[in-house]
């Protein structure tokens, strides 16, 4: 046999060996073995390598990490568990036969987080930071409105007029009337996006009624229903809805100037069908009994303070939460209300996980499998946003969207992102993360919350 042929046979042998090795369970588990891990304090991570070898494990800080029930020498044919002891950052190293470095794993140990899952239907009354401009109208025919002349745009927030703080739409009328009578301009402080700017409004007299006008449609509140996701009894805080609240006309995120959540009662269900997402129909009641205040409106919902866990929930005690990388494809449940105030548990399937390095609202695709819920609602309906997703006894996410063309399916967000916006979960952020509320509007027209619904319908999605 010639030298070249020997080389070919050797290459073929190595190629076959590589293919067989890559198909083996130990090799696949080695590739799946992370080089970075995040764990809650007091929790552990079971690691499977099933290699026919021994190894030693060394810790950079033994006060933070340990191997459960084992000395330094490990039989890699059996699973072993790395346990956390203290908060901080550390790493451990596996060495084959005590010498050959196999894997170095960075570990971030986080404070243990436990919250009470919600599922209750809630009413949301959100007050904007200022008075929101939602439209223009002419005061005198064939002329631009005073607001347009002053370059006040739809989506701008009016914060001050003539040095006076403006928080309610009803406060604008007297200021405009006074300036009109005195024939002077109004100094206006606006917020546009992240910037503030000043302009001058010149009121014009309405030829039909004699009143002075500025040619702007404005709004200061929004109201709707959604679902409570969790309550943290230690920090007296909550998270709900799973999605940002935007103005129904402008599609702009509402800047929070206050607000509250109250009790809500589901009166009926419009069942969803392909091309026509269903909805919960609900009413506010016991509005004098405020459940919580609203401090933040973010891409992941509304957050604020709540003094106690609302009644009617399935859980009275806190449960563990899952980090994004701990969520698995497979069976899960959602907690939600479809009649009255009764929270019920329904089966779903987490069909697909979207691994995210940065916070994003669409982290998982979920599918309703529970015959009871399919019979009552057709799947996911508007007003269900924020419904907690439970898996293996942990709170793992919240419902956010329904697919317009398939109401049995939709999106969920990882609970991790909501916990961060609530200030419940804080991480150092040195590790890469693997990984529509919009409830139905209580009132139709300009007071609705589902302002970006049409945008999602074009993409065959709808905020729930």
Order of alpha helices (4+ residues) and beta strands (2+ residues): alpha-alpha-beta-beta-beta-beta-beta-beta-beta-beta-beta-beta-alpha-beta-beta-alpha-beta-beta-beta-beta-beta-beta-beta-beta-beta-beta-beta-beta-beta-beta-beta-alpha-beta-beta-beta-alpha-alpha-beta
